[in-house]
Amino acid sequence: MQTRSMVFVASLSCALIVGACGQAVPTRPPGQQLDTVGTLAGMTVGADRAWYNLADGTTWSRPTDQFRILYDLPSTTTLFVAGIDGQGEYVLLIGGQDGLPEDCPYSLRYGGREWGDAIEAQGPLWPKANGFRALNGSSLGVGEEYPGNAGFCLDDQARITSVYVAAPPTDPSTDQPVGSAAAP
């Protein structure tokens, strides 16, 4: 009987150790290689080619089979970001969100991972802007994940300026989501 107990304890210990050690350690993605960043003024997407016209007069155009869309949530004002990674060229169309402050014109949503000087979201690693505002009451360690309802405010150079958590306001007079880094 004692031998069975010892075998059970040893098996349980091994299972706990393997379970804890079997979790993948997050790896920081490489820094971005951005080709073009700017405010989207218009776009035309045909069967074989796409044209993205930016407010500064720049036109980014590629055959549609030579890039992929990583993020497509445009709004009235949309940040166009084109870059290159190990899988080729990509595009993100990053719009705003109702209820966020004016200093959050572009909102990258649906969680991410903290890396100290940058945040990984939607694949790329986004550098933090000077004056970055962390989520109120949050102190994530390097490599830790933000909740899935976290969003990131970006400036016009694709740098993260603040973090917010999208939640219905508890006070209808407020115009920021509860938990926003920009909320009073």
C-alpha positions in Angstrom: 0.0 0.0 0.0 2.8 2.4 0.9 4.5 1.6 -2.4 1.3 2.5 -4.4 1.1 5.8 -2.5 4.7 6.7 -3.2 4.3 5.8 -6.9 1.1 8.0 -7.1 2.9 10.9 -5.4 5.9 10.5 -7.7 3.6 10.4 -10.8 1.6 13.4 -9.6 4.8 15.4 -9.0 6.1 14.5 -12.5 2.8 15.5 -14.1 2.9 18.8 -12.3 6.4 19.5 -13.3 5.9 18.6 -16.9 2.7 20.6 -17.0 4.4 23.7 -15.6 7.5 23.2 -17.8 5.5 22.3 -20.9 4.0 25.8 -21.3 5.6 27.8 -24.1 7.6 30.7 -23.0 6.6 33.8 -25.1 9.2 35.1 -27.5 9.5 38.8 -28.4 8.8 39.3 -32.0 11.3 41.2 -34.1 10.9 45.0 -34.5 8.7 46.3 -37.2 10.0 47.0 -40.7 7.4 49.6 -41.8 7.3 50.6 -45.4 4.5 53.3 -45.2 2.5 54.9 -42.4 -0.1 57.6 -42.9 -3.7 58.8 -42.7 -5.8 57.0 -45.3 -7.5 59.4 -47.8 -9.0 56.8 -50.1 -8.6 53.3 -51.4 -9.5 51.2 -54.5 -9.2 47.5 -54.3 -9.7 45.7 -57.6 -9.5 42.0 -58.5 -5.8 42.1 -59.2 -4.4 45.3 -57.6 -5.0 47.6 -54.6 -4.3 51.3 -54.3 -4.2 53.1 -50.9 -4.1 56.9 -51.2 -2.7 58.8 -48.2 -3.5 62.3 -47.0 0.1 63.4 -47.7 -0.3 62.5 -51.4 1.5 59.1 -51.2 0.0 56.2 -53.0 0.8 52.6 -51.9 -0.1 50.1 -54.5 0.5 46.3 -54.9 -0.9 43.4 -56.7 -3.5 41.9 -54.3 -1.7 38.5 -54.2 1.5 40.1 -53.0 0.4 41.3 -49.5 -2.0 40.3 -46.8 -4.3 42.3 -44.6 -3.4 41.8 -40.9 -6.1 44.1 -39.5 -9.1 45.7 -41.2 -11.1 48.0 -38.9 -11.2 51.4 -40.6 -13.4 54.3 -39.4 -13.9 57.9 -40.4 -10.2 58.5 -39.8 -8.0 55.5 -40.5 -4.2 54.9 -40.1 -2.7 53.0 -43.0 0.3 50.9 -42.0 2.3 48.7 -44.5 5.2 46.6 -43.4 7.3 43.5 -44.1 7.8 40.5 -41.9 9.0 36.9 -42.4 5.8 36.1 -44.3 6.0 39.0 -46.7 4.2 42.3 -47.0 1.2 43.2 -44.9 -1.3 46.1 -44.4 -3.2 47.2 -41.4 -6.2 49.6 -41.6 -6.5 51.0 -38.0 -9.6 53.2 -37.3 -10.8 54.9 -34.2 -13.5 53.9 -31.8 -16.5 55.8 -30.4 -16.1 56.9 -26.8 -12.3 57.3 -26.8 -10.7 60.7 -26.2 -9.4 63.0 -29.0 -5.8 62.0 -28.3 -6.7 58.4 -29.4 -7.5 58.8 -33.1 -6.5 55.2 -34.0 -7.4 52.2 -31.9 -5.8 48.8 -32.3 -8.0 46.3 -30.4 -8.3 42.8 -29.1 -5.4 42.3 -26.7 -1.7 42.1 -26.9 1.5 41.2 -25.0 3.7 43.6 -22.9 7.4 43.8 -23.9 8.6 46.8 -21.8 9.4 49.3 -24.5 6.8 48.0 -26.9 3.5 46.0 -27.2 2.9 43.1 -29.5 -0.6 43.4 -31.0 -2.1 41.8 -34.1 1.3 40.3 -34.9 3.6 43.3 -35.1 5.6 44.8 -32.2 4.5 48.5 -31.7 6.9 50.8 -30.0 5.6 52.9 -27.1 5.5 56.7 -27.6 7.1 59.1 -25.3 4.6 59.8 -22.5 3.0 56.4 -22.9 0.2 55.9 -20.4 -0.2 52.4 -19.0 -3.6 51.0 -18.0 -4.7 52.4 -14.7 -3.9 49.9 -11.9 -2.1 47.5 -14.3 1.5 46.4 -13.9 2.1 43.7 -16.4 5.5 42.1 -16.5 7.5 41.6 -19.7 5.9 38.8 -21.8 2.5 38.9 -20.0 -0.7 39.2 -22.0 -3.2 42.0 -21.8 -6.9 41.0 -21.5 -8.7 40.3 -24.8 -10.7 43.4 -24.5 -7.7 45.7 -24.2 -7.1 48.3 -26.9 -4.2 50.4 -27.7 -4.3 54.1 -28.9 -1.8 54.9 -31.6 -0.4 58.2 -32.8 0.0 59.1 -36.5 3.5 57.4 -36.5 2.1 54.0 -35.4 3.4 54.3 -31.8 1.3 53.2 -28.9 0.3 56.2 -26.7 -2.0 54.5 -24.1 -3.9 51.3 -23.2 -7.6 51.1 -22.5 -10.0 48.3 -21.6 -13.2 48.3 -23.7 -16.2 48.0 -21.3 -19.6 49.7 -21.2 -19.4 52.9 -19.2 -20.9 52.7 -15.7 -21.6 56.4 -15.8 -23.4 57.5 -19.0 -21.9 61.0 -18.7 -18.4 59.7 -19.3 -17.1 59.5 -22.9 -14.2 57.0 -22.2 -14.5 53.3 -21.7 -14.1 52.2 -18.1 -10.4 51.5 -17.2 -9.1 53.7 -20.0 -5.6 55.1 -19.4 -7.1 58.4 -20.5 -10.1 58.3 -18.3 -10.2 60.7 -15.4 
